[in-house]
Amino acid sequence: MKRGLIVLLAAASVWAHIGSPDVYFEGSAGPYSLFITIRPPAVIPGVAQIEIRSAAPGLEKVQVTPIPMRGEGSNHPPTADALVASKQDAQFFTGSLWIMQTGSWKVRIDADGSKGPGQLSVPVPAIANRTRSMSLALGAGLAALMLVLAMGIVSIAGAAARESQLEPGAKTPPEFHRRARIVMAATAVLVAAILYLGNSWWSAEASDYSRYLYKPLQMTPELQGNKLTLTLEDPGWLIARRLDDFLPDHGHLMHLYMIHWPEMDRVWHLHPLMTGTGRFEQQLPDIATGSYKLYADVVHASGFPETMTTDLSLASDLHGVPLVGDDAAGSGPPVSTSDSASAKLPDGSRMVWDREAVPLTPKELHVFRFHIEDANGEIAHDLELYMGMPGHAAFVRTDGAVFAHIHPSGTVAMPALALANPAQPMNMDAPPAEVSFPYGFPEPGHYRIIVQLKRHGEVQTGMFDVTIPAPTA
């Protein structure tokens, strides 16, 4: 018997973060420290946009190559595309590249300059998440051209039947006029049939394209006592997905964020254990009555990441067990539309957001820097790695439509990064006093940033609110 539980299944799941498709990454291509933005196409095949900024002078040439992460295609990369340096900023490069198939890709970046060559690959999940509709003006223009072409074909057929056998200047006999009318009528019927069949073919192709549109894994929660069971189901998609091929990410097959909703004042970062194909279980701690949103990250063996979401409502308090291992909890004030730059921590210290001087704008890469100050206001230099990383952050829009689990390297999943760069070590050193996360807000709106840093063996959670305005014309 489920105790005091109402479960609601949300349908708005999206690949590799919720509502945040762009890839943001900070890494090194040999001697060059790069900030990379890749905007995957919304339709496949399609063109991805890429922006690269070097942290220091010396970078002179950048080439990018899209390569499938696995399969025969990975052994035959296409010709590299050269990025163009900005005329205003010699260390900023932009360009585009084609992504031809759905699936897990990597963009290989070859950098060269005064410090010699360097190489880095950034994983990019490629999916079609919508179809593009034709604009009314373009449709009307093409329809008019089609009508002119059809009338021209009919007229040419009639002229051929009426005059092709006459001597120059000869008068056209009445029977030739009748023959021309018959030929024109038959041609009109034939043209109409061709247009009808062509439209039927095009409609069938457009309908068939729907199978290319990404269909996320579905996640159904069930609670018995304090044991939460998450069952995954593949609703069917162009690419058949296994439910038992997940790669460990920081030592865990699943990362689960459980957020009190809509206040967003309590959060749990949990790591359910896989107990069967598509089945995960988690022993929950004490949780108060209320509604909660669940966001779960997994990474397939191909390097393709997925984020699933569902809703959970507790009708009564849940009495659970203490958190163990890497599981962590945090709390803060209810979400607000007023921006905040610091968060009080339970031990009397505080987490501080060192905001950039430039305004935050949608779809632009920004670097979010955080540090901890002790009770005396001194910056803490004794931070520890949390699951092998200097820190973890989640960017969540207050309507739940955007969720992104971010690492100091950016939005890419670490198992996918390891697949893309098999010869590059992924070990992290002790974290600096200031931990940074590269990210770009996908849309305007109110966001809560949940930051987790580890100190004295305890995971400290800071919560920050920010409003991203719509860009001005």
URSULQUI-V989407 format. One record per backbone hydrogen bond with DSSP energy under -0.5 kcal/mol. NH is the residue of the N-H (numbers start at 1). CO is the residue of the C=O. E is the energy in kcal/mol with one decimal. If there is no record, write none. Layout:
# URSULQUI-V989407
nh: (NH/NH)
co: (CO/CO)
e: (E/E)
This chain:
# URSULQUI-V989407
nh: (4/6/8/10/13/14/16/18/19/23/24/25/26/27/29/30/30/32/33/34/34/35/36/36/37/38/39/40/45/46/48/48/49/50/51/52/53/54/55/59/60/61/63/64/65/67/69/74/75/76/78/81/83/84/86/86/92/93/93/94/95/97/99/100/103/105/105/106/107/108/108/109/110/110/111/111/112/114/116/118/120/122/124/126/127/128/129/129/130/133/139/140/141/142/143/144/145/146/147/148/149/150/151/152/153/154/155/156/157/158/159/160/161/162/163/164/166/170/176/177/178/179/180/181/182/183/184/185/186/187/188/189/190/191/192/193/194/195/196/197/198/199/200/201/202/203/204/205/206/207/208/209/210/211/212/213/213/214/216/218/220/221/222/224/227/228/228/229/229/230/231/231/232/232/233/235/238/240/247/249/250/252/255/256/256/257/257/258/258/259/259/260/261/264/267/268/269/270/270/273/275/275/276/278/279/280/281/282/284/284/287/290/291/292/293/294/295/296/297/298/300/301/303/305/306/307/308/310/311/312/313/314/315/315/316/318/319/320/321/327/328/330/332/335/340/343/345/348/350/351/352/353/354/354/355/363/364/366/368/368/369/369/370/371/372/373/374/377/380/384/386/387/389/392/393/394/395/396/396/397/398/400/403/404/406/406/407/408/410/411/412/417/418/419/420/421/422/424/425/435/437/439/445/447/448/449/450/450/451/451/452/453/454/455/456/458/460/460/462/462/464/466/468/468/469)
co: (2/313/311/8/11/307/305/403/17/38/22/36/409/34/32/28/119/29/31/27/32/53/25/34/51/23/49/38/99/99/46/97/39/95/37/93/35/91/33/56/112/112/110/81/108/106/104/71/72/73/66/64/62/94/89/92/89/52/91/84/50/48/46/98/126/103/124/67/122/65/106/120/63/108/109/118/61/58/113/111/109/107/105/103/125/212/42/127/42/131/135/136/137/138/139/140/141/142/143/144/145/146/147/148/149/150/151/152/153/154/155/156/157/158/159/160/163/167/173/173/174/175/176/177/178/179/180/181/182/183/184/185/186/187/188/189/190/191/192/193/194/195/196/197/198/199/200/201/202/203/204/205/207/208/209/209/210/128/214/233/231/219/229/227/224/226/282/222/227/280/220/229/230/278/218/233/211/238/299/252/248/249/297/254/270/255/295/256/268/257/293/266/291/260/330/258/328/256/268/281/273/279/279/243/276/230/273/228/226/282/318/314/261/312/259/310/257/308/255/306/304/245/300/303/298/14/296/294/8/292/6/290/4/313/4/287/317/318/284/324/269/267/265/263/465/351/349/345/373/343/371/341/352/369/353/441/361/439/366/437/354/367/435/352/433/350/378/374/372/454/389/385/386/452/406/450/404/394/448/402/446/397/18/395/393/404/410/391/407/24/24/413/414/415/416/417/419/421/423/370/368/366/468/466/396/464/394/448/449/462/392/460/384/458/382/455/453/458/451/460/449/447/445/466/467)
e: (-0.7/-2.7/-1.3/-0.6/-1.2/-0.6/-0.7/-2.8/-0.6/-3.1/-0.5/-2.5/-2.8/-2.0/-2.5/-0.9/-0.6/-1.5/-0.6/-3.4/-0.6/-2.7/-3.5/-0.5/-2.9/-2.5/-3.3/-0.8/-0.6/-2.0/-0.5/-3.2/-1.9/-2.5/-2.8/-2.8/-2.5/-2.5/-3.0/-0.6/-2.4/-2.4/-2.2/-2.9/-1.9/-2.8/-2.8/-1.2/-1.8/-1.3/-0.6/-3.0/-2.7/-3.2/-0.8/-3.0/-1.9/-3.2/-0.5/-2.2/-1.7/-2.0/-3.0/-0.5/-2.7/-0.6/-2.1/-2.5/-2.8/-2.9/-0.7/-3.8/-2.9/-0.6/-0.6/-2.9/-2.2/-2.1/-1.6/-2.4/-1.9/-2.1/-3.0/-3.2/-0.6/-0.7/-2.0/-0.6/-1.1/-0.5/-2.7/-2.5/-2.3/-2.7/-2.3/-2.2/-2.3/-2.5/-2.3/-2.4/-2.5/-2.7/-2.6/-2.2/-2.3/-2.1/-2.5/-2.7/-2.2/-2.2/-2.7/-2.4/-2.1/-2.0/-2.6/-1.4/-1.3/-2.2/-0.8/-1.4/-2.1/-2.5/-2.4/-2.2/-2.2/-2.6/-2.8/-2.3/-2.5/-2.9/-2.6/-2.1/-2.5/-3.1/-2.6/-2.4/-2.6/-2.7/-2.5/-2.9/-2.7/-2.5/-2.4/-2.6/-2.6/-2.6/-2.3/-2.5/-2.6/-2.4/-2.6/-1.6/-1.2/-1.6/-2.0/-0.7/-0.6/-3.0/-0.5/-2.9/-2.5/-0.5/-1.9/-2.2/-2.2/-0.7/-3.1/-3.3/-0.5/-3.0/-2.5/-0.5/-0.5/-3.2/-2.1/-0.7/-0.8/-0.6/-3.0/-3.3/-0.6/-0.9/-1.7/-0.5/-3.0/-0.5/-3.0/-0.5/-2.5/-0.5/-2.7/-2.6/-3.1/-2.0/-2.5/-2.0/-3.0/-3.4/-0.7/-2.7/-0.6/-2.1/-1.2/-2.0/-2.2/-2.5/-2.7/-2.2/-3.1/-0.7/-2.1/-1.7/-0.6/-3.2/-2.6/-3.0/-2.4/-2.9/-2.7/-2.4/-2.8/-0.5/-2.2/-0.6/-2.6/-0.8/-2.7/-1.7/-2.0/-2.9/-2.3/-3.2/-3.5/-0.6/-0.8/-3.4/-0.5/-0.7/-1.8/-1.8/-2.1/-2.5/-2.3/-3.0/-2.3/-2.5/-2.7/-1.9/-2.4/-2.8/-3.3/-3.1/-0.7/-2.4/-1.4/-4.0/-1.0/-2.6/-0.6/-2.8/-0.6/-0.6/-2.6/-2.0/-0.5/-3.1/-2.9/-2.3/-3.4/-2.9/-3.5/-0.6/-1.2/-2.0/-2.2/-2.3/-2.4/-0.6/-2.5/-2.2/-2.7/-2.4/-2.3/-1.5/-3.5/-0.7/-2.5/-0.5/-1.5/-2.7/-0.5/-2.1/-2.2/-1.9/-2.2/-1.6/-0.6/-1.6/-0.5/-2.7/-2.0/-2.6/-2.2/-3.0/-3.0/-3.5/-2.9/-0.6/-0.6/-2.9/-3.2/-2.2/-0.8/-2.8/-0.6/-2.0/-3.8/-0.6/-2.8/-0.5/-2.3/-2.2/-3.1/-0.5/-0.7)
